[in-house]
Structure formats: structure tokens, C-alpha cells
Amino acid sequence: ILYAGGTNSGVWRTTNALLPQPTWEPLTDDMPGQSIGALVFDLADATRQTIWAGIGLYSAYGRVGSARAGLLQTTDGGDSWTVVDGGGVLAGMNVSGIVARGNNVVVSVNTADAFTMANIGIFRSTDGGANFTRMSVGDGTGATGLPEGVSYDLANDPINTNTMYTSIAFNADPARNGVYKSTNGGATWTKVSNAAIDALIGSGTSNLEIAVGRSNNVYVAVVNTGVLAGIFRSGDGGATWTQMDTPVTNEGGTNVGLNPGGGKGPAPGSPPEQIAGGQGAIHFSIVADPSNPNLVYVGGDRQPLEFQNPTSIGANDYSGRLFRGDASQAAGNQWYHLTHSNALGIA
């Protein structure tokens, strides 16, 4: 059984995901929001019947989508859904992440219909979503320890389920921006990013994604102006960090990363290389390997055919760029492409 959230098509389920051609059914067509920005199981439900979806606009078509209605929840594996907005608190907010554990529900917000500091950041409910309280306030010297700002992601530790990580950007004090960690279900937070991570977070930051493995390993990726700026790994829950290489392929003598630049096209008559790129704000994903604490996977924009066709890895279409990183390898040899050919480029 597998669930997926569509950019503008709601939540879907397949019960035969291992078949060569799984069949899918839409589950939320009658709900007010079809733009899914986050989708998670409730960690307190061992039967995996309780699922939360967060509504957020992430379409490459100018972020067009349905109304930001808050959250959707099912307790029967997706057969029926209800809208949860904390009495209207989450209405109009763009959900970028969710961690749910019974009555404790934590949500990250990266923008809103009315973009003010009061409408973005981290929000927490201790009564199953009936009410939400903003946890990211001011300069972070308050009770929660979390400053106000944009929260691009919210990632949960799969083993220590009370532990979660988020990002803060665009605080009035740049020193407050960074990666924050909670070990008590989002009640209080501590900054754990180092100077190298913080140096990349600024006015050009358009995304900051986090992945947590099963061995206290954490990965952080900073995206600036739509292009991956750096990937960092911690093997001790954020106490120390090491910067990894950034994945690239060499196209005709030029190193090209995850998010090749391009025009916002194509317009009628435009050449094919004007396919839009540099959209790491919405076209970036990262996940930690569930078994090997040194492995991490990332996905970006499209293949860079404007440099050469086919590319160095054999791509002759605009499909996505996927890479596997291995932190145990020496710098300069940490990333391997996962698409098209294992005989061309770095295998």
C-alpha cells in the first residue's frame, strides 16, 4: 500500500504498489484543497490508518492551485477525510511539513496568503488539531527558543519520534537563521546548525530541506535562488556537521548541478533548451537511506540538454536528475547519478 500527494490532484492510494503497473485511486476529490505540500503517517497509530496531508501551493505553473485550507486527516486509511485548520488558524497558510504523533501535531509554514511573520513558521497542536499555537516567535528568546521566520521543512527522527528538525530563514536578525532541533515534540527548540550552514542562509535562500535517518544521522540541503548551494551531514544529531560535495555531471567541460538554469519557457517558437530550470525552491527532494547511515538521495530539476544531447549520462529528454550520495567516500567522489546509464558518466 502506497500513498502519494499530487501537486494539484489531491491524495492518491494504491494497494498493489509492487506490480509493474500499479492501479491508483483518488481519495480527496471532495475536499476543499487538492494542492498537497506534505503527507505523513501519524506516528502514534501503529496500524498506519491515520494519515495527515498539508495543503500547500508548489506548482511550477506560478504556484497555481487550490485554496490553502489547512490540513486533511484520515483515520481509516484514506477512505474518508476531514479538514483540520485549528479553528481557522491554519487557513491561508502554505504547509511545508507535518509531524503527527497522536494529539501532538506540528506543522511548518513557508508562506501564506497574507505573508507576515505571524502567519509563517512552526505551529503546534496538543489536542489533535483542534487548536494551534505559533511556536516561532520574535528573536527566539521566549519560552520555545524558536525565532520567527520562514520554515521550509519539518523532519522527524524515525527512531526518537519526539525529536524533529526545522529551518528558520528571514528572521530580522540573520544570526537567528539556521537549523533548529526539538527533543520534546516541538515544545522547545535549540539551534544546531554550524557557521558554514548559517553562512549560506540569507536573502537569496529559497528552500532548505532536511532528512533524518535511523542512526541519529541528519542531512541538510540549502537552496539559494533556485540552485543547490550546499549539502551537510551530521552523524550525531546535529552536534557536529560536515559539508558534502554537491552532485554534478560534466557536460561538455562544464559541471552542471541538480538545478540547471533556464528560461521560464518555452514560449511559442522557443528552442527546447529554454525549458525552465533553476527551480530548486519547488524541485528539490532529499531522503536518508533507511539502512545505511552514510547514504542519502536527492532529486532536482531536469536534464541539461542545452549543453549536449544526449548528456554525459545518456539522457536525451528532460526527465529529472536523481543522485545517491555516500558520505563515507572521500571528497570529490561522493555522488553517483541514478538515471539513464550506468556505463556513462559516474556509475
N, C-alpha and C positions, 0 to 999 in steps of 0.2 A: 504494500500500500504506500502510495506516494502522493504528497500534496504539493501544489505549485500555485504561486500568486502571480497573476498577469499584470503587465504594466497598465492595461486598461480593459481587462477582461475578467476581473474577479478571481476567486479561488477555485481551483480545479482539483479533482481527485482521480487517481487510477488505482484499481485493485489488482492489476496484472502488470506491474511495472517491469517485471523481468522478461516479458515477451518481446520479441523483435519489434512488434508494433503495438504498444500498449493502447488501450482504449481509455479515453478521458471523459469525465462528465463535469459540467459547470455546477458549482454549488451555491453561488451567491448572486444569481441573476436578479433576484427580487430585493436585494439590499441597496441602500442609497449610495454606496461607494463601490466602484469597480476598479479603482486605481490602488493596487496593493504595494505598499512600501516595506512591509515586514510581515513575516509569517513564522510562528513558533508554536511548539507544543508547550502546554502547561507542565512544568517540571514536577508538580505535586501529583499529577494524575499518571500513575504507572500504566494504566490501560491505554494511554495515548488517545483518549477520546476528546479531551479538552484542548482546543486549539484557538490561538488568538491571531488575528490579522490586523495590521495597522494600515490605515488609508493614507497614501501619500502620492504626490504627483512626481513621476520620474520619467515621463515620456520624452523621447528625443524630439518629438514634434512640439517644441516650445513648452514642454511641461503640461500640455493639454490633458485633461482628464476629468473625472467626476468630482463632486463636492467632497471636501475634506470633512468627513462626518465623524472621525474619531477612530474607534476600534470596532471590530467584529469578533464575536465569540461563539464557539460551538462547544457543546458538552456531549455530543453524540456522534463524534467522528465526522462531522460535516453535513449531516442530514438536515439540520436546522441551525439558524444563526440569529443572533440578536445584536443590536447596536449598543455599544458601551461608550459613553462620552463623559462620564463623571459629572453628570448633571449639566452638561454643556461646556465644561472646562476645556475639553479636547476638541471641540468643534472648531473647524477652521485651521487646525494645526496639521503640519506635514510630518507624519510619523516616519522616522528613520530606523527605529529599533524597538524591540519589546523584550522584556524578561518577565515571565509569569511563573509564580510559584504559589498556587492556592490564592489566598486573599491578597498576597503581596504581588502587585503588578507595577512594573517600572517601564516608562516609555521615554524615548529620546525624540526630540523635535528639532529639525534643522531650519525650518522656515514656517511661515503661517500666512493666512490671508491678510492679516494685519501684522506686519513684521515689526514687533517691538520685543525688547528683552523679556517682557512679561509673558510673551507667547512662544518662546523657544527655550530649549534646554532640556532638563530632566524633570519629569513629573512622576509622582509615586502615589499609589493607592494601597491602603492596608485593609480595605474592605471589599476586595474583589472587583473594583472598578466603579463602585457607587460614587466615590469622591476621589479627587486627585489633588495633591499638593505640589507646588513647584519647589524643587529641591535646590536648583541652581539660582542663587540669589546674590546680587551685589558683587563684592570682591572676594567672597568665599570665606570671610572671617566669622560668619554666623554659625549656627548650630550644625549645619550639614557639612560645612567645609568645602562646598562646591560653589564656585563662582558662576555668575550668569554668562551666557554665551550660546553660540550655536553648537548643538550636539549632533554630529554627523552619524554616529553609530552608538550601539549599546550591545556589548558582547558578554555572554555569561560563561563562567567556568563550568564545564560539563561534569566535573567531579565535585568541586566545592560549590554547590549551587547557590550559596549566599554571596559568592564572590562575582563581581561584574566590573566591567571597564567601560568608560566612555571618553569622549573627547570634548574639549571646550575650545572654541575659537571666537575671535572678535570681541573678547572682553575689552573694556576700556583700558585696562592695564595689560599690556602684552605679556607681562611676566606671569599673568594668571592663566594664559592659554596653555593647553597641554593635554596629557592623558591622565585620567583620574581613575582610582580604584576604590571600590567599596567591598568590604568583607562582611557586611551585615544587612544584605538585601537592599542596598540603596539608601539606607538611613543616613549614613555619614560617608564622606569621601576624602581621599588623600591623593595628592598629586604624585605620580610615579614616573613621569617622563623625564628624560635627562636633557642636558643643554643642547645636544645635537638634534633631538626631535623638536624641542621648542624653537630652535633657530629656523626650522622650516615652516612653522605655523605663523602665518601673517595675513596681510590684507589680500594676498592672492590665493589663499587656501580655499579650495572649492570642494574638498572631500577629505575625510580621514576615517579609514576603515580599520577595524580591529578583528582579529581571530584568536581564539583561545583553544589550546589543545588540552589533552587529558593528563599532561605531566607537568603542570604549572608553567607551561610554555605559552608565550603571548607574542603575537605579531601585530605590528602597527604599520600602516601604509599611509603616507601623506601625499595628497594630490594637490598641486598648485596650478592654477589657470588651466585646468583640464588635463594636465600631464603628470604622471607619477614622478614625484620628487625624491622619494626615499622610502625604503622598507627597513624596519628594525625588528630585532628579535630579542626577547628576554626568556631565559631558561629558569628564572626564579621568581616568577610572578610580578615582574616589573621592578625588582630591586636594582637590577643592572640591565643594560641594553647594549647590543652590538648591531651596527648597521650592516645589512647585507648588500650584495650587488643589486643593481636594478636590471631586470631582464631586458635583453635586446637581441635583435638579429642584425647581421651585417648585410645591407642591401647596396650593392654596387659601391662598396667602400664607405658607406655611411651607416653608423649604428642607429637603429630605429627601435624605439621602446614600445611600451604597451599601447600608447595612445598617439599614433601618428597624426600630425596636424593635417588639416584640410579645410577647404571652403565649406560654407554652410549650404551646400548644394546637394545634388546638382540642379541647376536651372535648365530650362529648355535649351538644348544645344551645347551644354557644358561638356567638357571631356570627362571621362569616367574617373579620373584622378581627383575630381572635385567632390567626390563623396565625402561627407562631413567626417571629421576626426577630432582628436583633442578633446574628447568629451568624457574624461575621467570622473567628472562630477556625478555622472549617472552610469557610465560604462566602466565600472571597476568593481571587481569582486575578489574576495580573499577568504580562504578556509584552511585551517590547520588539519594536517593528516591525523586521522583518529588513532593510528597505531604508532607511527614513527614521530617522535617529538622534534626531529630535525627537518621534517618535510612540510612544505606549505605550497598551496596552489593559488594562482592569481589569474584573473581574466581581465582583458582590456577592451579596446576598440577593435577596429577592423584591420585587415592585412594591408600593408603599404605598397600597393601595386604601382604607385606613381614613381617608385624608384626602379623597379624592374618587375617584369611579368613573364614567367612566374617568379615568385620571390625566392629567396635563398633556401626556403624550406619547402618549396614546391607549391605554394598557394597561387592559384590563378583566379580566385574570386575574393569577395570582400568579407568572407567569414571571419569569425573572431580570433583573437590572439590569446592563447592559453599557455601557461608555463608552470613547471614544477620547480620549486626552489629547495635546495638541500644545504642547510646551514652547517652541516658537518664538513663540507668541502671548502677548500681554500678560496680566498677571494679571487674573483676573476673566473671561477669555474663552478658557480653555484646554481645556475639556471639552465633548464632544458625545455625546449618547446615541445608541446604535446599534440600538435596538429599536423596534418598533411603528410609528412615524410619522416621516417626515422633513419633515412640514408642521406638526407641533405641537411646542411646546417649542423647545429649541435644536436645530437640524437637524444 
